[in-house]
Structure formats: structure tokens, C-alpha cells
Amino acid sequence: MTTTRLKIGGMTCNHCVRAVEGALKSRPGVRNATVHLQEGAAEVEYDETQVAAEQLVAAVADEGYAAEIAGHSAGGAR
């Protein structure tokens, strides 16, 4: 298992948090996802043999939020 921190942009409420958590948890290999509204971040624990960090970013972007791997520049726009 690997844990990755994502920076999330565009979240304004608890509905946003639930949407992002749901998108992350629906990916195969994701064991847990915790989204922090105030920090604009998510911590995701996942099996790197089943899902890549870039796929987690894509899952968040598919929900309409900006996302990137903390410390990296990646895609996603709101």
C-alpha cells in the first residue's frame, strides 16, 4: 500500500468533500481516502499495483475539481 497526498482546488462545502471522497474510493485499489476541506487536500491509501496516482488525479478532475499530486504539477480544472 502507498499513501499519496493530493492538492484539491475548488471545494467549497461538505458536498464537495463527499463528491471527491466518493470519486477516489470508487477507484479499484483505493483502500481509503480522506478529504480535508480547509486544507484543500486529500490523503489516499491505495494499492499501486491496481491504480496509479495520476488516475486518482483524473478521478477528482472527472468530478470537476482541480487536482494535483502534492509537490507536482498535474491536470484537472474546475
Backbone as JSON, one array per atom type, in Angstrom:
{
  "sequence": "MTTTRLKIGGMTCNHCVRAVEGALKSRPGVRNATVHLQEGAAEVEYDETQVAAEQLVAAVADEGYAAEIAGHSAGGAR",
  "N": [[0.84, -1.19, 0.0], [0.37, 2.26, -0.66], [0.55, 5.67, 0.3], [-0.68, 8.71, -0.81], [-0.65, 12.22, -1.1], [-2.94, 14.55, -2.24], [-3.43, 17.72, -3.74], [-6.3, 19.63, -3.77], [-8.44, 21.67, -5.61], [-11.09, 24.07, -5.62], [-13.06, 23.13, -3.92], [-15.8, 23.85, -1.82], [-17.59, 23.16, 0.15], [-19.18, 20.68, 2.32], [-20.51, 18.92, 0.65], [-18.87, 18.92, -1.6], [-16.61, 17.7, -0.52], [-17.62, 15.11, -0.01], [-18.19, 14.32, -2.64], [-15.63, 14.26, -3.83], [-14.32, 12.39, -2.15], [-15.92, 10.15, -2.69], [-15.42, 9.78, -5.43], [-12.71, 9.12, -5.37], [-12.68, 6.81, -3.71], [-14.09, 5.06, -5.28], [-12.38, 4.08, -7.15], [-10.65, 1.22, -8.33], [-8.56, -0.56, -6.11], [-8.2, 1.47, -4.26], [-7.93, 1.91, -0.89], [-8.55, 3.64, 1.2], [-9.73, 7.0, 1.52], [-9.32, 10.26, 2.54], [-10.61, 13.4, 2.75], [-9.82, 16.79, 3.16], [-11.41, 19.66, 3.73], [-10.74, 22.34, 4.59], [-7.96, 22.37, 4.25], [-7.76, 21.86, 1.6], [-7.08, 19.4, 0.48], [-6.32, 15.9, -0.01], [-5.8, 12.69, 1.38], [-4.78, 9.65, 0.24], [-4.94, 6.22, 0.45], [-3.73, 3.47, -1.2], [-3.44, 0.62, -3.43], [-0.73, 0.41, -5.3], [-0.31, -1.31, -7.4], [-2.71, -1.6, -8.59], [-3.83, 0.87, -9.16], [-2.77, 4.04, -10.34], [-1.22, 7.06, -9.13], [-1.74, 9.18, -10.83], [-4.15, 8.4, -11.95], [-5.82, 8.76, -9.81], [-5.8, 11.52, -9.6], [-7.09, 12.06, -12.02], [-9.62, 10.98, -11.47], [-10.61, 12.79, -9.58], [-10.59, 15.12, -11.12], [-12.51, 14.4, -12.99], [-14.78, 14.75, -11.5], [-14.95, 17.44, -11.51], [-13.18, 19.08, -10.15], [-10.11, 20.78, -9.48], [-6.99, 19.12, -9.37], [-3.93, 17.86, -8.11], [-0.92, 15.99, -7.63], [0.54, 16.34, -4.53], [3.24, 18.51, -4.45], [3.81, 18.19, -7.1], [3.06, 19.19, -10.49], [0.01, 18.73, -12.01], [-2.87, 17.65, -13.94], [-6.32, 18.78, -14.3], [-9.09, 20.82, -13.85], [-11.35, 23.27, -12.7]],
  "CA": [[0.0, 0.0, 0.0], [1.03, 3.55, -0.75], [-0.3, 6.81, 0.64], [-0.34, 9.89, -1.58], [-1.41, 13.43, -0.77], [-3.35, 15.33, -3.39], [-3.95, 19.07, -3.53], [-7.59, 19.72, -4.44], [-8.93, 23.04, -5.74], [-12.48, 24.27, -6.0], [-14.02, 22.62, -2.93], [-16.34, 24.93, -1.01], [-18.54, 22.7, 1.16], [-19.12, 19.26, 2.62], [-20.93, 18.17, -0.54], [-17.66, 18.79, -2.41], [-15.78, 16.69, 0.15], [-18.23, 13.79, -0.27], [-18.04, 14.01, -4.06], [-14.23, 13.91, -4.07], [-14.07, 11.12, -1.48], [-16.61, 9.11, -3.44], [-14.69, 9.54, -6.69], [-11.47, 8.42, -5.06], [-12.96, 5.48, -3.16], [-14.67, 4.2, -6.31], [-11.32, 3.54, -7.99], [-10.11, -0.07, -7.89], [-7.28, -0.49, -5.41], [-8.18, 2.5, -3.21], [-8.34, 1.36, 0.4], [-9.15, 4.71, 1.99], [-9.5, 8.37, 1.06], [-9.78, 11.26, 3.49], [-10.53, 14.72, 2.13], [-9.81, 17.87, 4.14], [-11.93, 20.86, 3.08], [-9.97, 23.54, 4.95], [-6.61, 22.26, 3.7], [-7.83, 21.66, 0.16], [-6.19, 18.26, 0.25], [-6.81, 14.54, 0.24], [-4.81, 11.64, 1.59], [-5.35, 8.45, -0.36], [-4.19, 4.98, 0.64], [-4.11, 2.64, -2.33], [-2.53, -0.41, -3.93], [-0.14, 0.97, -6.51], [-0.35, -2.28, -8.49], [-4.04, -1.55, -9.18], [-4.18, 2.22, -9.58], [-1.65, 4.98, -10.27], [-1.57, 8.36, -8.56], [-2.3, 10.0, -11.91], [-5.54, 8.0, -12.1], [-6.54, 9.4, -8.71], [-5.97, 12.91, -10.04], [-8.11, 12.04, -13.07], [-10.92, 10.73, -10.84], [-11.03, 14.06, -8.98], [-10.87, 16.03, -12.23], [-13.78, 13.98, -13.59], [-15.84, 15.32, -10.66], [-14.98, 18.87, -11.75], [-12.29, 19.8, -9.24], [-8.69, 20.8, -9.82], [-6.24, 18.21, -8.51], [-2.55, 17.53, -8.45], [-0.18, 15.29, -6.6], [1.25, 17.34, -3.73], [4.64, 18.63, -4.85], [3.9, 18.03, -8.55], [2.02, 19.84, -11.28], [-0.78, 17.75, -12.74], [-4.05, 18.22, -14.6], [-7.59, 18.97, -13.6], [-9.52, 22.2, -13.71], [-12.78, 23.46, -12.37]],
  "C": [[0.88, 1.25, 0.0], [0.04, 4.62, -0.31], [0.22, 8.03, -0.12], [-1.23, 11.04, -1.13], [-1.68, 14.19, -2.06], [-3.77, 16.72, -2.95], [-5.21, 19.17, -4.38], [-8.04, 21.18, -4.46], [-10.4, 23.07, -6.09], [-13.5, 23.74, -5.02], [-14.48, 23.77, -2.04], [-17.23, 24.47, 0.13], [-18.39, 21.19, 1.38], [-19.61, 18.39, 1.47], [-19.72, 17.92, -1.45], [-16.76, 17.69, -1.83], [-16.31, 15.3, -0.15], [-18.06, 13.37, -1.73], [-16.62, 13.55, -4.37], [-13.9, 12.58, -3.41], [-14.7, 9.97, -2.24], [-15.89, 8.76, -4.73], [-13.41, 8.76, -6.43], [-11.72, 6.98, -4.6], [-13.53, 4.53, -4.2], [-13.61, 3.59, -7.22], [-10.84, 2.2, -7.45], [-8.76, 0.13, -7.21], [-7.21, 0.56, -4.32], [-8.74, 1.89, -1.93], [-9.05, 2.4, 1.24], [-8.82, 6.06, 1.37], [-10.11, 9.31, 2.09], [-9.54, 12.63, 2.88], [-10.68, 15.78, 3.22], [-10.21, 19.17, 3.43], [-11.04, 22.07, 3.34], [-8.57, 23.54, 4.34], [-6.62, 22.18, 2.18], [-6.95, 20.5, -0.26], [-6.91, 16.95, 0.51], [-5.62, 13.64, 0.48], [-5.46, 10.35, 1.15], [-4.4, 7.28, -0.13], [-4.67, 4.01, -0.42], [-3.03, 1.62, -2.67], [-1.99, 0.06, -5.27], [-0.05, -0.03, -7.67], [-1.71, -2.27, -9.2], [-4.42, -0.18, -9.71], [-2.96, 3.12, -9.39], [-2.14, 6.31, -9.71], [-2.2, 9.27, -9.61], [-3.77, 9.65, -12.17], [-6.4, 8.58, -10.98], [-6.81, 10.86, -9.04], [-7.08, 12.99, -11.08], [-9.5, 11.83, -12.48], [-11.48, 12.01, -10.21], [-11.4, 15.05, -10.08], [-12.2, 15.69, -12.9], [-14.97, 14.49, -12.79], [-15.92, 16.84, -10.8], [-14.1, 19.71, -10.85], [-10.86, 19.74, -9.75], [-7.95, 19.87, -8.86], [-4.82, 18.06, -9.03], [-1.93, 16.78, -7.3], [0.62, 16.34, -5.84], [2.73, 17.33, -4.11], [4.85, 18.47, -6.34], [2.87, 18.92, -9.22], [1.33, 18.78, -12.1], [-2.04, 18.42, -13.25], [-5.23, 18.41, -13.68], [-7.92, 20.43, -13.43], [-10.98, 22.26, -13.37], [-13.31, 24.59, -13.19]]
}
